Amino acid sequence: MPQETAVYTHGHHESVLRSHTWRTAANSAAYLIGELRPGLDVLDVGCGPGTITADLAELVAPGRVTAVDAAADVLDRARAYAKGRGLDNVRFAVADVHGLDFPDDAFDVVHAHQVLQHVGDPVQALREMRRVCGPGGVVAVRDSDYAAFNWYPEPPVLDEWLELYRRVARANGGEPDAGRRLLSWARAAGFTDITPGAAAWCFASPADRAWWSGLWADRTVASEYARIAVEGGHTSLEQLEAISEGWRAWGEHPDAWFMVPHGELLCRV
């Protein structure tokens, strides 16, 4: 039975999708690419708007990618994106990773990007991903680690942002510092052949830091996260507005640099 208890902190506001649609297999799943070959069947868990999904589908064609997400509305966007890329080897479905509606050993590769930090029981999620992955296959997971984010300059308002985000995410049932915990979760889920690693995004060019700071400035006041933060009693709209302005000011600094580290695992079945 599904055991979902977490609330997806970000929602699917435009400022969130602005980030998600930037993601590709190259910048978000490079550790997995070497495992892929034509003819494999892939399950992409938490596919969101489908940009990574489409890249995976091209890499395994004529194999098939099954892309699932807990939110039905974002799957419409993913379907349209796959159609625009001319892909006919992708299917989409609503699913809860805690209780996947697929038989045992159904896929050669099971992939999840930025999913385990948002679920109520990441170990159960990994058990399900392992169950539906066939012998000789691989389960690939990647999650950021908020506590390890680093930036410069270091205005106090961004420390305030990070403390607030981590508090809201945990109140929603998630674990924002998931990257460092992936290995322990995978071992608890029964995996024994695990290749752990790490990688990072870096936003430091004028265009990149403007994009990154702008989407977080907007997300802080306009996304589902903002509503949850205020209605949950974690902050006020005035505080969120101050943090949003802090993001914009930081992004305008010529020395601004931001690193987002991720934990990565390849788990052999």
N, C-alpha and C positions, 0 to 999 in steps of 0.2 A: 504494500500500500504506500502511496506517496506520503512523505513526511515533511513537506514544505512548511516551514514556519517563518521564513524570512520574507521581508518586503524588499522589492528591488528599489534601492535607494534613489537611483538616478531618474527612472522613468524614461520616456522617449520624447522629451521636448526637443525642439530643433537644435538647441545648443548641445544636447547630448548626441543626437544623430550626426551633428557636425563633426564630432570626434569619431564616432563609430564608423562612419562612411570613409574616413581617412585610412582605416586599417586595411592592410593587404596581407597576403601570405608572406611577402618579402619582409615587411616591417613588423609583423606580429606573429608569424609562425615559421620563421626561418629554420628553427631547430627541428621542425618536422619535415621540411621539404625533401631531405635526403632519404626519407622513409617511403616516399610516394612513388608510384609507377603506374603506367596505364593498366587499367583493368581492375584496380582495387575498388572495393565498396567502402565508403566512408560515412560515418555518422558525425555531423557537426552539431554539437550541443550548444544552445544559447547563441544561435547564429545571428541574431539582431538583423540589421538591414542587409546582410548577405554579401558584403564585399569580400571577406575572407572566403566564404563559401564558394563564391564564383571562381576564385583563383584555384581552390582545391579541386573543383570540378574540372577545370581545364587540365590540371596536372594528372588526374587519374582517368580522364576519358579514354576509352569508352566505358570505364567503370562509372559507378553512380555515387552521388552524394545525397544523403538524406539529411536535410537541415531542419532542426527543431528549435523551438523557442517557447517559453511559457506565455508570451504575449502574442495573441493572434493578430493584433493590428500591425505590428512591425513585420510580420511575415508577408503581408501584402506588398510592402516596400521591397522585401527581399525577392519575392517572385518577379516583380517588375524589373528589378535590377538584373536578375538572371536572364530574363527574356531579352532585355536590352543588350546583353552580352552574347546573345544567340546560343545560349546553353540549353540543351534538351536532356541533360543527364542529371538534373537536380529535382528532387521532390521536397515538399515542405509539409510540416505537421506541427500542431501544438503538442507539447509534451512537458512533463515534469521529470527532471533528471533523477529525482528520488525513486521514481517508479516508471521506468521506460516501457512503453508498450511495444516491445520488440522481443523476438525469441532469443534464446541463448545463442551465442556464436554467430550473430547475424552480420557482423561487419569485420572488415580487415583492419580498419583504423577508426578510433573514436577520438574526437578532438573537442576541446573546450577552451575557449579563450576568454579570460576575465569572467568566469562563471562561478567558480567555487567560493570566491569572496562574498558572494551574494546569496548563497543557499543556506537553508536551515541546518543541514546535516551533510557537510562535505564528505565525510567518510562513507556514508550511505550512497551519496552520489557517485563516488568513485567505485564502490562495489557494483552499482548498476552499470556503470561504464565498462567495468571489467567483465561483467556477466554477458553483455551483448557483443563483446569483442572475441573473435574466434582464436583458437590456438595458433601461436605464431604471430598474432597481430600486435598492435601497439595502441596504448591509450596515451594521448598527449594532452597535457594541461599546462596552462600558463596563466599566472595571476600577478598583478602588481602588488607592491608592498608599501602602503602609504607611510608607515613610520620611517621608511628608508628614503623617502623623497628628499631631494636636496635642491637648493636653489641659492642664487646670489643675484642681486643684493638680498638682504635678509630683513625686510621690514616686519615689525611685530604683528602686523595685520595678517600676514600669511601664516605665522605660527597659530594665530587665532583661528584662521580658516581650517588648518589641518586638525587641530584639537577638536573643533566643532564637527567636522566631517566624520572623524573616527568615532566620536561619541554617537552621532546620529546613526551611522551604519551599524554599530553594535546594538543600539536600541532596536533596530529593525531586524535583528537576528543574524546579521552578517559578521564577517571578520575582515576588516579592511587591510590588515597586515598579513594577508593570505600567502604571499610569495614565500616567506620564510617557513611556512607551515606545510607546504605541499608535500615534502618528503615524508613527514610524520603522518600526514593523513593517508598517503598512499600505502605506507607500511601497515597502518591500522586497517586498511581496506583489504589487505591480503597480498599485495604485490611484493615480490621478492627480487625481481630483475628490473632495477630502476636506474636510469641514467639522469641524475639531477644536473641542473645548470642554471645560469642566470644570463640576462641580457637587459638592455636599457634603451629607452627612448631619450633623446636629448633635444631640447628646444632652445636654440640659442641664436639662430640667425634672426635678423629683423622681422622677416616674414613669419618664421616659426613661432617666435615668442609673442608676436602680436596675435597670431591665431590661437595659441594656447591660452594666453591670458584673457583674450576676448571671450572664448567659449566658457571659461570658468567664471568670468565676471557675469555673463548672462545666466549661466546655470545656477549661480548662487542666489539669484533673485527671481528667476522665472520658471525653473524646472520643478518636477515633482519633489526633488530634494528640498527645495525651498519651502514648499508647503508642509512637508513632513517635519522639517526642522522647527518651523514656527508652531504648527498645531501640536507637536509633541512636547512643547514647552522647553525646547533646547535653546532657543534664541528668540530674537525679535526681528521684525522686518527692518527696523532701523539698523540693527547690527549687521544683518545680511547686506544691506545697502552700503554700509561702510566697508565691509569686506570686498564687495564687488568693485567699489571705487579703488580699493587698495590693489586689487588685481590689475586694473587698468593702468594705474600709476606705475606698478612694477613693470608691466609689459612695455612701457615707454622708455625705460632706462636703457641706455646704449650698452651697458654691461650685463644685462639680464641673461640668466642661464638657468635652465631647469632640467633636472634628470628624474626620470621615472623608472626605477628598477623593477625587474620582474623575476620571479622564480619560474623555472621551467622543468618539466619532467617528461621523459619518455619511459613508459612502463610496459615491459614485455609481458605478454600473456602466455 
